[in-house]
Each structure stands twice: as C-alpha cells, then as structure tokens.
C-alpha cells in the first residue's frame, strides 16, 4: 500500500479495496520499523491516528465522506496540533503541547484526513539542510550520508522513504521546494495569503507560507483543494475563491509561454544540473509550450535582502519565547534578566541565535534605515522584476537548487555557503508568488529539481504544467534505493 499515490489511495478507499485503518496501520508499522534510519519524525501518534482512521471508515461507509477522508498524512512539526507536542524541532518548545489546531490541520480534520505524526525540521524552520534540529539531523533516503534539504527535511524524507504518502510543509525561502528537489518529490509553495498561517509557528511572517510535499503534481492538487481557504483568524489570508486544482490538470500546454531567466544559469550552477533543466525545457517544447529568454535583473540581491528581512522578523517573532509563559524555562533563575538570558541561551540552537542577533542588529536604532528599510526597498524591486516578466510569459522555469543534495557537515560551518543553497527560491517568497519543484533527472544517483514559478494565484496553472511534464516523464516514479 505504501507504493500508492494519494489519488490511488482515494480511489482504493472509495472502492473498499482496503480500509483507512488498514492503510494507517501499514504506515505506522513502517515508521516504527524504518524511521530509525532516517529520523524523519519527531512524534508519532498511533492511537490518535487509528482512532481518526476508524472514524473515517464510518464516514466512508455512510457514503457522504469528503474526497480525502481516510487518507493518512504527516504534519511538519511547525503546525499546532491540539493535545500533541508541537516543538518546531527546538529545545525551547520540547515540552509545548498546543492548545489548538492550526487552520490547515483543522481543514484536513474536517475532511477526514488521518495524522500519522509530526515530522522533523530545521529548528524554527531556520536552515537549508535539516542539520539544526534539536532532535538530530534527518537523512536523505536517496543517500543517507547527504542532507534531505531544509527546513522541511523531515516531511520530504518521510514521503521519499514511503513513511507517509504526503506531508504538510512550510516555505519561507525555499523550505518546501529545496527538500522536494533533494528528495525527488513534488513540492508546492502557494501564493502568500492563499493558505492560512494561523497556528503555524512564525519565523518570518511576511514570507512564511504553508504548502505540500507529495510524490506527484496530481496528489499536490488534491491536497491543496482542502488546504487552501480564507481564514478570518489570519490577517494576511486572502478572501478569494479556491478553485478545484484537479480540474485543469489535463489541459494542453499548447501556447504556454515559459520564461527562462538568464540569471538562473550563471556561475554557481552545477553543470549537470543545468543539463537536466535544459532537457526539461525540451520536454516542454515537445508538449507545445514556447520558450522565451527573460531577465530578472535583481536576482543577485535576493539572498542579501532576505537575510536582513527574515532575521529581523524572526527576532521579533521569537521574542515571545522568554521562559515565562510557555516553553523551556531555566532552573533556579536569580532574577528576571537571568530567567530571560539563560532560558533563551539554553533553549535556542546556534543558527536561531545567529539570526536573532542579525535581526535585532538590523532593527536597532541607527541601523534600521541602513539595513531593514533598504532591504524592503530591494524587495520591491525584486517583486517588480517578476511583475514585468509576467507581462510576456505565463510561467518561469529554472533550477530549484544549484546542485543535488550535499553531504552532512560540508556547509554547516559556512553559513554563507548554506544560505546560497536557496538562491533560486528566495525571490519567490520575497515577491509572494507561488512556486513548485518537480524532479527532472539525477546527478550521481541523486535527484535534481526543476522549479516552476507562477503569477499570483496561478497554482492551477503551475500544477497543470507540472502534471503534464510528469505524464511525459517518469522521474517522479523513481524510488530511492533500498526502500522496501
């Protein structure tokens, strides 16, 4: 059963080929037996999952169940789940039991989706390799000596190792698309405001967006139908009708205008990765799309702008974690200052501390205008590059990551090298656009990701383009070596 896609599970549950309890138990057994190799889960919820599966089977038997009823998935441990630990992979929240559900968790519960557990991640979603987790690094199922990407590495590894058919994830600067690329998956980051952020522990509020990691674009479309919604509890949620993302999957790509930015094919891009992306362009041409060279002239400024804006917002968001109201509290504090200092020093890891310090400095008196204000102005220029490009093209195509998955420790001592892993994905978050990654080849037996970027609220068009590519290729059907 673990070889089945979400679409196949939906069909099988409807046809009574198997029950939700059977599917859920199958995945729970696999997690218990195999996840010690990958460390993809922080928390598993077997009793809760089986209770949800039993309730889903009753809804299915009654004949009025929603499409996803009975399908098990995993949630990234950044989404609050009532009564279940929500740690954000940090010692700071190791003892935090969420008192409410994130909106996307609630949406899936309403649809009868079963929660298998909470997946590992970079601490507070800060990282590109899943090496900053308090619970240890996640291993890439394609090469266990390599990173799975971050920050949603646990979600990606769980799906790639067939320990979940799909998983929720979050993307602040590439944290869905980059793990999707490194683990051979489909990963979509919707338009900012398309999916509620309520109950998603904040890293950088103007950049964070929830999304999906799955094996196919069809599965992502099915899952996005229930994930996306307007939410009055989220002030950044956009009140816009949610289309049926599966309805246009099979539309022809004839006449689709694909833009290829010259800035995405320069220095730093692995030549073999570039060759696979260029081969993917040929596939799109064979499907009827037209290819156009475009320029995104401020691409080189996306990383420096991001690493001022994101840490600034992170320093503000994480100030609430002070050892007073919830989370880690130091023992026997001498006074209030000691409580704050030791609770935060003990509770946060090195990368989180680094970003808090950078962000606090950028927001400090005398430096706000020099750094944060200027970075926001650059952000507007980056967004305008995309607005201008979409006057003449429908979709933008390029590599997701400069190279395939890298070995553990090879970049963890060099923060700048690690930050450059997201050079092709960060601009999409700064502009608030939807982005998607799909596998397009292999280098040294490790997957290569192809990134598609769409105009605002053009998720359906991106999923259509991804699905048609997957109908013409079989990269998404490949399984990591050694997977049972």
TISEPA-915498 format. One record per residue (C-alpha): residue number from 1; x, y, z; residue in three letters. Coordinates in Angstrom, 3 decimals. Each point is the difference from the previous one (the first is absolute). Layout:
ROMAR  nr        x        y        z rest
ROMAR NUM        X        Y        Z  Ala
...
//
This chain:
ROMAR  nr        x        y        z rest
ROMAR   1    0.000    0.000    0.000  Unk
ROMAR   2    2.897    2.385    0.605  Unk
ROMAR   3    0.660    0.064   -3.761  Unk
ROMAR   4   -3.392    1.614   -0.641  Unk
ROMAR   5   -0.375    3.707   -0.708  Unk
ROMAR   6   -2.586    2.179    1.727  Unk
ROMAR   7   -2.204   -0.251   -3.094  Unk
ROMAR   8    0.235   -3.810    0.095  Unk
ROMAR   9   -0.713   -0.089    3.737  Unk
ROMAR  10   -3.110    2.155   -0.492  Unk
ROMAR  11   -1.237   -2.377   -2.706  Unk
ROMAR  12    0.837   -3.140    1.992  Unk
ROMAR  13   -1.793    1.272    3.120  Unk
ROMAR  14   -3.067    0.843   -2.076  Unk
ROMAR  15    0.037   -3.444   -1.635  Unk
ROMAR  16    0.492   -1.692    3.392  Unk
ROMAR  17    3.197   -1.670   -1.216  Unk
ROMAR  18    1.312    0.729    3.509  Unk
ROMAR  19   -1.089    1.968    3.040  Unk
ROMAR  20    1.518    3.141    1.480  Unk
ROMAR  21    0.939   -1.993    3.108  Unk
ROMAR  22    1.927   -2.481   -2.172  Unk
ROMAR  23    1.874    2.737   -1.879  Unk
ROMAR  24    0.735    1.941    3.179  Unk
ROMAR  25    1.256   -3.075    1.853  Unk
ROMAR  26    2.192   -0.887   -2.994  Unk
ROMAR  27    1.691    3.412    0.134  Unk
ROMAR  28    0.328   -0.059    3.794  Unk
ROMAR  29    1.709   -3.388   -0.224  Unk
ROMAR  30    2.412    1.305   -2.638  Unk
ROMAR  31    0.834    3.081    2.084  Unk
ROMAR  32    0.682   -2.123    3.098  Unk
ROMAR  33    2.196   -2.381   -1.980  Unk
ROMAR  34    1.877    2.328   -2.337  Unk
ROMAR  35    0.131    3.586    1.276  Unk
ROMAR  36    2.976   -0.621    2.261  Unk
ROMAR  37    1.987    0.149   -3.257  Unk
ROMAR  38   -1.363    3.369   -1.124  Unk
ROMAR  39   -1.117    1.823    3.174  Unk
ROMAR  40   -2.816    1.601   -1.980  Unk
ROMAR  41   -2.549    0.108    2.849  Unk
ROMAR  42    0.248    1.800    3.334  Unk
ROMAR  43   -3.314   -1.317    1.310  Unk
ROMAR  44   -2.253   -2.808   -1.210  Unk
ROMAR  45   -3.629   -0.209    1.066  Unk
ROMAR  46   -1.086   -3.635   -0.476  Unk
ROMAR  47   -2.993   -0.032    2.374  Unk
ROMAR  48   -1.339    3.283   -1.344  Unk
ROMAR  49    0.640   -1.042   -3.619  Unk
ROMAR  50   -1.865   -3.293    0.385  Unk
ROMAR  51   -2.920    1.736    1.719  Unk
ROMAR  52   -0.174    2.522   -2.854  Unk
ROMAR  53    0.244   -2.820   -2.550  Unk
ROMAR  54   -2.837   -1.905    1.670  Unk
ROMAR  55   -2.184    3.125   -0.056  Unk
ROMAR  56    0.911    0.527   -3.676  Unk
ROMAR  57   -1.038   -3.572   -0.852  Unk
ROMAR  58   -3.432    0.684    1.538  Unk
ROMAR  59   -0.369    3.152   -2.125  Unk
ROMAR  60    1.056   -1.928   -3.093  Unk
ROMAR  61   -2.526   -2.757    0.763  Unk
ROMAR  62   -2.743    2.616    0.350  Unk
ROMAR  63    0.728    1.119   -3.574  Unk
ROMAR  64    0.315    3.743    0.609  Unk
ROMAR  65    3.715    0.348    0.740  Unk
ROMAR  66    2.185    2.779   -1.472  Unk
ROMAR  67    2.557   -0.946   -2.667  Unk
ROMAR  68    2.987   -0.332    2.345  Unk
ROMAR  69   -1.858   -1.818    2.783  Unk
ROMAR  70    2.110   -2.828    1.404  Unk
ROMAR  71    3.271    1.015   -1.648  Unk
ROMAR  72    2.942    0.160    2.458  Unk
ROMAR  73    2.606    2.779   -0.197  Unk
ROMAR  74    2.702    1.510    2.218  Unk
ROMAR  75    0.161    3.576    1.269  Unk
ROMAR  76    3.175    2.033    0.266  Unk
ROMAR  77    0.641    0.711    3.676  Unk
ROMAR  78   -0.502    3.716   -0.568  Unk
ROMAR  79   -3.797   -0.334   -0.109  Unk
ROMAR  80   -1.879    0.017    3.302  Unk
ROMAR  81   -1.916   -3.203    0.726  Unk
ROMAR  82   -2.261   -0.008    3.036  Unk
ROMAR  83    1.169   -2.315    2.758  Unk
ROMAR  84    3.138   -1.016   -1.931  Unk
ROMAR  85    3.511    1.382    0.478  Unk
ROMAR  86    0.861    2.768   -2.461  Unk
ROMAR  87    3.736    0.526    0.430  Unk
ROMAR  88    1.205    1.795   -3.143  Unk
ROMAR  89    3.005   -2.346    0.456  Unk
ROMAR  90    1.255    2.199    2.839  Unk
ROMAR  91    0.912   -0.634    3.621  Unk
ROMAR  92   -1.889    3.219    0.649  Unk
ROMAR  93   -3.324   -1.685   -0.846  Unk
ROMAR  94    0.883   -3.598    0.851  Unk
ROMAR  95   -2.695   -0.002    2.704  Unk
ROMAR  96   -2.616    2.090   -1.849  Unk
ROMAR  97   -3.385   -1.674   -0.477  Unk
ROMAR  98   -2.070    2.115   -2.379  Unk
ROMAR  99   -3.413    1.069    1.404  Unk
ROMAR 100   -1.527    0.419   -3.473  Unk
ROMAR 101    0.318   -1.224   -3.585  Unk
ROMAR 102    1.535    1.964   -2.851  Unk
ROMAR 103   -2.617    0.872   -2.601  Unk
ROMAR 104    1.502   -2.361   -2.591  Unk
ROMAR 105   -0.032   -2.824    2.565  Unk
ROMAR 106   -3.643    0.792    0.755  Unk
ROMAR 107   -0.828    0.079   -3.726  Unk
ROMAR 108    1.454   -3.473   -0.457  Unk
ROMAR 109   -1.750   -1.314    3.125  Unk
ROMAR 110   -3.299    1.259   -1.410  Unk
ROMAR 111    0.797   -1.955   -3.171  Unk
ROMAR 112    0.677   -3.184    1.969  Unk
ROMAR 113    3.756   -0.022   -0.602  Unk
ROMAR 114    1.982   -2.123    2.474  Unk
ROMAR 115    3.108    1.383    1.762  Unk
ROMAR 116    2.867   -2.498    0.224  Unk
ROMAR 117    2.227    2.339    2.010  Unk
ROMAR 118    2.184    3.113   -0.039  Unk
ROMAR 119    3.109    0.177   -2.182  Unk
ROMAR 120    3.515    1.205    0.763  Unk
ROMAR 121    1.275    3.321   -1.327  Unk
ROMAR 122    2.678    2.638    0.399  Unk
ROMAR 123   -0.480    1.788    3.314  Unk
ROMAR 124   -2.729    2.626   -0.389  Unk
ROMAR 125    0.250   -0.626   -3.778  Unk
ROMAR 126    3.431    1.658   -0.100  Unk
ROMAR 127    2.285   -2.006   -2.248  Unk
ROMAR 128    0.442   -1.576   -3.413  Unk
ROMAR 129    1.222   -3.437    1.019  Unk
ROMAR 130   -2.001   -1.242    3.010  Unk
ROMAR 131    3.216   -0.038    2.032  Unk
ROMAR 132   -1.171    2.555    2.600  Unk
ROMAR 133   -2.730   -2.143    1.607  Unk
ROMAR 134    0.198   -0.558    3.760  Unk
ROMAR 135   -0.984   -3.616   -0.732  Unk
ROMAR 136    2.879   -0.648   -2.376  Unk
ROMAR 137    0.389    0.229   -3.781  Unk
ROMAR 138   -2.318   -1.687   -2.488  Unk
ROMAR 139    1.607   -2.309   -2.541  Unk
ROMAR 140   -0.799    0.090   -3.704  Unk
ROMAR 141   -1.493   -3.344   -1.138  Unk
ROMAR 142    1.839    0.344   -3.340  Unk
ROMAR 143    3.393    0.223    1.749  Unk
ROMAR 144    0.045   -0.313    3.780  Unk
ROMAR 145    3.333    1.821    0.251  Unk
ROMAR 146   -1.655    3.057   -1.576  Unk
ROMAR 147   -2.472    2.619    1.218  Unk
ROMAR 148   -3.672   -0.153   -1.061  Unk
ROMAR 149   -0.182    3.779   -0.346  Unk
ROMAR 150   -1.686    2.357    2.419  Unk
ROMAR 151   -1.744    1.168    1.846  Unk
ROMAR 152   -2.734   -2.542   -0.863  Unk
ROMAR 153    2.499   -2.870   -0.198  Unk
ROMAR 154   -1.977   -2.320    2.258  Unk
ROMAR 155   -3.140    0.326   -2.104  Unk
ROMAR 156    2.019   -0.583   -3.182  Unk
ROMAR 157    1.880   -3.016    1.378  Unk
ROMAR 158   -3.202   -1.568    1.361  Unk
ROMAR 159   -1.686    0.192   -3.407  Unk
ROMAR 160    3.118   -1.098   -1.917  Unk
ROMAR 161    0.473   -2.984    2.332  Unk
ROMAR 162   -3.699   -0.896   -0.346  Unk
ROMAR 163   -0.626    0.636    3.692  Unk
ROMAR 164   -2.880    2.303   -0.988  Unk
ROMAR 165   -1.794    0.416   -3.325  Unk
ROMAR 166    0.287    3.792    0.342  Unk
ROMAR 167    0.811    2.634    2.623  Unk
ROMAR 168   -0.670    3.610    0.812  Unk
ROMAR 169    2.962    2.372   -0.053  Unk
ROMAR 170    0.849    3.689    0.170  Unk
ROMAR 171    2.080    2.226   -2.248  Unk
ROMAR 172    1.612    3.295    1.081  Unk
ROMAR 173    2.825    0.109   -2.546  Unk
ROMAR 174   -0.161   -3.369   -1.758  Unk
ROMAR 175   -0.706   -2.433    2.835  Unk
ROMAR 176   -2.536   -2.032   -1.999  Unk
ROMAR 177    1.532    0.186   -3.452  Unk
ROMAR 178    3.636   -0.673    0.958  Unk
ROMAR 179   -0.776   -3.195    2.002  Unk
ROMAR 180   -2.297   -1.076   -2.852  Unk
ROMAR 181    2.941    0.392   -2.390  Unk
ROMAR 182    2.431   -1.912    2.230  Unk
ROMAR 183   -2.462   -2.846    0.681  Unk
ROMAR 184   -1.539   -0.406   -3.470  Unk
ROMAR 185   -3.472    1.284    0.941  Unk
ROMAR 186   -2.631    2.480   -1.093  Unk
ROMAR 187   -0.110    2.983    2.348  Unk
ROMAR 188   -2.235    3.051   -0.335  Unk
ROMAR 189    0.135    3.331    1.817  Unk
ROMAR 190   -3.276    1.837   -0.736  Unk
ROMAR 191   -0.447    3.747   -0.403  Unk
ROMAR 192    0.464    1.920    3.257  Unk
ROMAR 193   -3.471    0.237    1.566  Unk
ROMAR 194   -1.468   -2.962   -1.897  Unk
ROMAR 195    0.435   -2.332    3.018  Unk
ROMAR 196   -0.629    1.073    3.589  Unk
ROMAR 197    3.006    0.552    2.263  Unk
ROMAR 198   -2.130   -0.230    3.174  Unk
ROMAR 199    1.626   -2.550    2.290  Unk
ROMAR 200    3.223   -0.192   -1.998  Unk
ROMAR 201    2.781    1.075    2.375  Unk
ROMAR 202    1.430    3.148   -1.539  Unk
ROMAR 203    3.534    0.417   -1.297  Unk
ROMAR 204   -0.336    2.987   -2.354  Unk
ROMAR 205   -3.644    1.003   -0.219  Unk
ROMAR 206    0.125    1.803   -3.348  Unk
ROMAR 207    1.719   -2.972   -1.670  Unk
ROMAR 208   -1.350   -3.180    1.657  Unk
ROMAR 209   -2.476   -2.093   -1.971  Unk
ROMAR 210   -1.360   -3.501    0.563  Unk
ROMAR 211    0.055   -2.520   -2.829  Unk
ROMAR 212    0.293   -3.640   -0.985  Unk
ROMAR 213    2.583   -2.694   -0.717  Unk
ROMAR 214   -1.325   -2.936   -2.021  Unk
ROMAR 215    1.107   -2.468   -2.636  Unk
ROMAR 216   -1.986    1.460   -2.892  Unk
ROMAR 217   -1.499    3.285   -1.154  Unk
ROMAR 218   -3.415   -1.705   -0.065  Unk
ROMAR 219    0.369   -0.836    3.707  Unk
ROMAR 220    1.027    3.586    0.758  Unk
ROMAR 221   -3.082    1.283   -1.811  Unk
ROMAR 222   -2.307   -2.325    1.956  Unk
ROMAR 223    1.567    1.040    3.304  Unk
ROMAR 224    0.040    3.719   -0.812  Unk
ROMAR 225   -3.761   -0.110   -0.620  Unk
ROMAR 226   -0.528   -0.546    3.730  Unk
ROMAR 227    3.023    1.888    1.339  Unk
ROMAR 228   -0.805    3.347   -1.657  Unk
ROMAR 229   -2.704    2.135    1.600  Unk
ROMAR 230   -0.810    3.513    1.132  Unk
ROMAR 231    0.529    0.403    3.734  Unk
ROMAR 232   -1.272    2.961    2.004  Unk
ROMAR 233    2.499   -0.910    2.765  Unk
ROMAR 234    2.917    0.784   -2.347  Unk
ROMAR 235    0.210    3.670   -0.967  Unk
ROMAR 236    2.148   -0.876   -3.044  Unk
ROMAR 237   -2.478   -2.572   -1.332  Unk
ROMAR 238   -1.507    1.011   -3.347  Unk
ROMAR 239   -3.774   -0.268   -0.446  Unk
ROMAR 240    0.028   -1.619   -3.409  Unk
ROMAR 241   -1.891   -3.019   -1.296  Unk
ROMAR 242    1.990   -3.231    0.062  Unk
ROMAR 243   -0.246   -1.754   -3.389  Unk
ROMAR 244    0.043   -3.755   -0.523  Unk
ROMAR 245    3.699   -0.443   -0.683  Unk
ROMAR 246   -0.582   -3.421   -1.556  Unk
ROMAR 247   -2.403    1.337   -2.644  Unk
ROMAR 248    2.682    1.367   -2.335  Unk
ROMAR 249    2.770   -2.565    0.532  Unk
ROMAR 250   -0.551   -1.552   -3.424  Unk
ROMAR 251   -0.251    3.250   -1.966  Unk
ROMAR 252    2.310    0.276   -3.000  Unk
ROMAR 253    3.180    2.056    0.340  Unk
ROMAR 254   -0.193    1.141   -3.605  Unk
ROMAR 255    0.784    3.707   -0.070  Unk
ROMAR 256    1.227    0.156    3.603  Unk
ROMAR 257    2.706    2.678    0.175  Unk
ROMAR 258    2.906   -1.103    2.169  Unk
ROMAR 259    2.625    2.536    1.030  Unk
ROMAR 260    3.564   -1.116    0.723  Unk
ROMAR 261    1.977    2.590    2.034  Unk
ROMAR 262    3.604    0.361   -1.138  Unk
ROMAR 263    0.982    0.797    3.602  Unk
ROMAR 264   -0.908   -3.565    1.060  Unk
ROMAR 265    2.609   -1.598   -2.268  Unk
ROMAR 266    3.180    1.798    1.006  Unk
ROMAR 267    2.872   -0.622    2.360  Unk
ROMAR 268   -0.720   -2.387    2.862  Unk
ROMAR 269   -2.398   -2.305   -1.854  Unk
ROMAR 270    1.192   -3.599   -0.215  Unk
ROMAR 271    0.527   -0.740   -3.751  Unk
ROMAR 272   -1.761   -3.380    0.228  Unk
ROMAR 273   -2.954    1.606    1.763  Unk
ROMAR 274   -0.131    2.619   -2.763  Unk
ROMAR 275    0.008   -2.753   -2.645  Unk
ROMAR 276   -3.020   -1.700    1.582  Unk
ROMAR 277   -1.891    3.299    0.204  Unk
ROMAR 278    0.777    0.689   -3.661  Unk
ROMAR 279   -1.262   -3.495   -0.877  Unk
ROMAR 280   -3.216    0.788    1.876  Unk
ROMAR 281   -0.405    3.120   -2.118  Unk
ROMAR 282    0.096   -2.241   -3.089  Unk
ROMAR 283   -2.779   -2.134    1.505  Unk
ROMAR 284   -2.167    3.073    0.441  Unk
ROMAR 285    0.661    1.039   -3.581  Unk
ROMAR 286   -1.146   -3.449   -1.139  Unk
ROMAR 287   -3.214    0.523    2.005  Unk
ROMAR 288   -0.777    3.197   -1.917  Unk
ROMAR 289    1.426    2.665    2.282  Unk
ROMAR 290    2.060    2.874   -1.349  Unk
ROMAR 291    3.285    0.973    1.658  Unk
ROMAR 292    1.038    3.607    0.539  Unk
ROMAR 293    3.228    1.386    1.457  Unk
ROMAR 294   -0.728    2.534    2.748  Unk
ROMAR 295    1.940    2.004    2.564  Unk
ROMAR 296   -0.567    0.345    3.749  Unk
ROMAR 297    2.721    2.607    0.509  Unk
ROMAR 298   -0.148    0.233    3.806  Unk
ROMAR 299    0.367   -3.750    0.611  Unk
ROMAR 300    3.479    0.461    1.479  Unk
ROMAR 301   -1.472    2.238    2.713  Unk
ROMAR 302   -2.605   -2.519    1.183  Unk
ROMAR 303    2.261   -1.844    2.445  Unk
ROMAR 304    1.404    3.119    1.746  Unk
ROMAR 305   -3.462    1.608    0.162  Unk
ROMAR 306   -1.524   -3.192    1.400  Unk
ROMAR 307    2.688   -0.376    2.645  Unk
ROMAR 308   -0.805    3.431    1.354  Unk
ROMAR 309   -3.809   -0.221   -0.173  Unk
ROMAR 310   -0.449   -3.593    1.229  Unk
ROMAR 311    2.287    0.311    3.065  Unk
ROMAR 312   -1.592    3.340    0.884  Unk
ROMAR 313   -3.454   -1.566    0.031  Unk
ROMAR 314    1.311   -3.095    1.784  Unk
ROMAR 315    1.538    2.104    2.789  Unk
ROMAR 316   -3.405    1.582    0.605  Unk
ROMAR 317   -1.997   -3.242   -0.241  Unk
ROMAR 318    2.271   -1.998    2.286  Unk
ROMAR 319    0.122    2.695    2.681  Unk
ROMAR 320   -3.195   -1.557    1.429  Unk
ROMAR 321    1.988   -3.071    1.017  Unk
ROMAR 322    1.475    1.270    3.231  Unk
ROMAR 323   -0.451   -2.807    2.530  Unk
ROMAR 324   -3.000    1.697    1.614  Unk
ROMAR 325   -3.186   -1.095   -1.757  Unk
ROMAR 326    0.891   -3.295   -1.671  Unk
ROMAR 327    2.942   -1.966   -1.311  Unk
ROMAR 328    3.392   -0.597    1.579  Unk
ROMAR 329    0.679    1.688    3.328  Unk
ROMAR 330    3.429   -0.029    1.632  Unk
ROMAR 331    0.359   -1.412    3.494  Unk
ROMAR 332    0.237    2.263    3.054  Unk
ROMAR 333    0.245    3.410   -1.694  Unk
ROMAR 334    1.567    2.682    2.187  Unk
ROMAR 335   -2.155    2.788   -1.405  Unk
ROMAR 336   -2.043    0.918   -3.083  Unk
ROMAR 337    3.031    0.783   -2.167  Unk
ROMAR 338    1.599   -3.320    0.935  Unk
ROMAR 339   -3.261   -1.767   -0.852  Unk
ROMAR 340   -0.100    1.593   -3.444  Unk
ROMAR 341    3.682   -0.472   -0.781  Unk
ROMAR 342    0.423   -3.595    1.117  Unk
ROMAR 343   -3.382   -1.226   -1.277  Unk
ROMAR 344    0.709    1.352   -3.471  Unk
ROMAR 345    3.691   -0.972   -0.002  Unk
ROMAR 346   -0.866   -3.567    0.996  Unk
ROMAR 347   -3.131   -0.274   -2.125  Unk
ROMAR 348    1.215    1.273   -3.382  Unk
ROMAR 349    2.607   -1.622   -2.251  Unk
ROMAR 350    2.906    1.789   -1.678  Unk
ROMAR 351   -1.703    0.798   -3.332  Unk
ROMAR 352   -3.071    1.446    1.710  Unk
ROMAR 353    2.203    2.120    2.277  Unk
ROMAR 354    1.981    1.214   -3.030  Unk
ROMAR 355   -3.147    1.161   -1.788  Unk
ROMAR 356   -1.468    1.650    3.101  Unk
ROMAR 357    3.229    1.972    0.461  Unk
ROMAR 358    0.151    1.050   -3.656  Unk
ROMAR 359   -3.679    0.983    0.043  Unk
ROMAR 360    0.216    1.965    3.235  Unk
ROMAR 361    3.042    1.866   -1.344  Unk
ROMAR 362   -1.775    0.820   -3.289  Unk
ROMAR 363   -2.978    1.419    1.898  Unk
ROMAR 364    2.018    1.944    2.562  Unk
ROMAR 365    0.035    3.777    0.211  Unk
ROMAR 366    2.398    1.444   -2.531  Unk
ROMAR 367    0.028   -3.107   -2.190  Unk
ROMAR 368   -3.683   -0.414   -0.924  Unk
ROMAR 369    0.251    2.344   -2.983  Unk
ROMAR 370    3.390   -1.328   -1.069  Unk
ROMAR 371   -1.054   -3.644   -0.030  Unk
ROMAR 372   -3.662   -0.940    0.514  Unk
ROMAR 373   -1.558    2.927   -1.825  Unk
ROMAR 374    2.428   -0.350   -2.899  Unk
ROMAR 375   -0.610   -3.767   -0.204  Unk
ROMAR 376   -3.748    0.627   -0.285  Unk
ROMAR 377    0.633    2.407   -2.873  Unk
ROMAR 378    2.102   -2.654   -1.752  Unk
ROMAR 379   -2.826   -2.476    0.622  Unk
ROMAR 380   -2.343    2.283   -1.925  Unk
ROMAR 381    2.441    0.059   -2.941  Unk
ROMAR 382    0.181   -3.809    0.020  Unk
ROMAR 383   -3.798   -0.234   -0.037  Unk
ROMAR 384   -0.156    2.484   -2.880  Unk
ROMAR 385    2.383   -2.209   -2.009  Unk
ROMAR 386   -2.587   -2.780    0.182  Unk
ROMAR 387   -2.928    2.326   -0.721  Unk
ROMAR 388    1.797    1.188   -3.130  Unk
ROMAR 389    0.907   -3.543   -1.061  Unk
ROMAR 390   -3.579   -1.223    0.298  Unk
ROMAR 391   -1.067    2.609   -2.533  Unk
ROMAR 392    1.535   -2.205   -2.680  Unk
ROMAR 393    0.095   -3.551    1.461  Unk
ROMAR 394   -2.371   -2.261    1.933  Unk
ROMAR 395    2.476   -2.116    1.983  Unk
ROMAR 396    3.661    0.442    0.959  Unk
ROMAR 397    2.272   -3.053   -0.069  Unk
ROMAR 398    3.415   -0.703    1.462  Unk
ROMAR 399    1.933   -2.207    2.419  Unk
ROMAR 400   -1.289   -0.366    3.549  Unk
ROMAR 401    3.423   -0.367    1.607  Unk
ROMAR 402    3.538    0.620   -1.313  Unk
ROMAR 403    0.996   -3.655    0.519  Unk
ROMAR 404   -1.354   -3.315    1.274  Unk
ROMAR 405   -0.038   -0.922    3.699  Unk
ROMAR 406    3.339    0.609    1.734  Unk
ROMAR 407    1.700   -1.976    2.758  Unk
ROMAR 408   -0.594    0.665    3.684  Unk
ROMAR 409    2.385    2.553    1.449  Unk
ROMAR 410    1.273    1.232   -3.358  Unk
ROMAR 411   -1.690    3.414    0.352  Unk
ROMAR 412   -1.107    0.201    3.627  Unk
ROMAR 413    3.175    1.866    1.015  Unk
ROMAR 414   -0.445    2.586   -2.763  Unk
ROMAR 415   -3.348    1.822    0.432  Unk
ROMAR 416    0.398    1.993   -3.234  Unk
ROMAR 417    0.526   -3.160   -2.093  Unk
ROMAR 418   -3.081   -1.499    1.660  Unk
ROMAR 419   -2.066    3.135   -0.665  Unk
ROMAR 420    0.925   -0.106   -3.709  Unk
ROMAR 421   -1.739   -3.383   -0.276  Unk
ROMAR 422   -3.239    1.996   -0.226  Unk
ROMAR 423    1.136    2.493   -2.619  Unk
ROMAR 424   -2.610   -1.110   -2.574  Unk
ROMAR 425   -2.913   -0.315    2.433  Unk
ROMAR 426    0.233    3.030    2.306  Unk
ROMAR 427   -1.207    2.597   -2.519  Unk
ROMAR 428   -3.333   -1.820   -0.341  Unk
ROMAR 429   -0.664    0.494    3.727  Unk
ROMAR 430    1.104    3.622   -0.076  Unk
ROMAR 431   -2.510    0.619   -2.803  Unk
ROMAR 432   -2.757   -2.150    1.562  Unk
ROMAR 433   -0.348   -2.146   -3.140  Unk
ROMAR 434   -0.861   -3.707   -0.271  Unk
ROMAR 435    2.868   -2.377   -0.734  Unk
ROMAR 436    0.264   -3.714   -0.635  Unk
ROMAR 437    2.793   -2.561   -0.344  Unk
ROMAR 438   -0.168   -3.321   -1.850  Unk
ROMAR 439    2.749   -2.560   -0.723  Unk
ROMAR 440    1.606    0.264   -3.442  Unk
ROMAR 441    3.010   -2.336    0.142  Unk
ROMAR 442    2.823   -1.404    2.097  Unk
ROMAR 443    3.627    0.950    0.647  Unk
ROMAR 444    2.143   -2.657    1.695  Unk
ROMAR 445   -3.226   -1.927    0.737  Unk
ROMAR 446   -1.458    2.990    1.879  Unk
ROMAR 447   -3.111    1.886   -1.200  Unk
ROMAR 448    0.062    3.344   -1.783  Unk
ROMAR 449   -2.871    2.466    0.430  Unk
ROMAR 450   -1.684    2.125   -2.665  Unk
ROMAR 451   -1.628    3.174    1.322  Unk
ROMAR 452   -3.125    1.570   -1.495  Unk
ROMAR 453   -1.101    3.446    1.181  Unk
ROMAR 454   -3.457    1.371   -0.751  Unk
ROMAR 455   -1.838    3.290    0.171  Unk
ROMAR 456   -2.043    0.837    3.074  Unk
ROMAR 457   -2.660   -2.670    0.711  Unk
ROMAR 458    1.048   -2.009   -3.074  Unk
ROMAR 459    0.423   -3.253    1.956  Unk
ROMAR 460   -2.352   -1.826   -2.374  Unk
ROMAR 461    2.157    0.956   -2.986  Unk
ROMAR 462    3.183   -1.115    1.780  Unk
ROMAR 463   -1.546   -3.342    0.959  Unk
ROMAR 464   -1.238   -0.478   -3.556  Unk
ROMAR 465    3.499    0.651   -1.379  Unk
ROMAR 466    1.557   -2.335    2.587  Unk
ROMAR 467   -2.558   -2.761   -0.607  Unk
ROMAR 468    0.478    0.101   -3.759  Unk
ROMAR 469    3.773   -0.258    0.464  Unk
ROMAR 470   -0.523   -2.998    2.259  Unk
ROMAR 471   -2.277   -1.609   -2.578  Unk
ROMAR 472    2.847    0.269   -2.509  Unk
ROMAR 473    2.829   -1.114    2.338  Unk
ROMAR 474    0.479   -2.526    2.798  Unk
ROMAR 475    2.425    1.765    2.343  Unk
ROMAR 476   -2.732    0.352    2.640  Unk
ROMAR 477   -0.607   -3.764   -0.055  Unk
ROMAR 478    3.546   -0.895    1.028  Unk
ROMAR 479    0.535   -1.326    3.509  Unk
ROMAR 480    3.043    0.560    2.169  Unk
ROMAR 481    2.309   -3.037    0.124  Unk
ROMAR 482   -0.597   -2.384    2.879  Unk
ROMAR 483   -3.601    1.077    0.620  Unk
ROMAR 484   -2.052   -3.093    0.856  Unk
//
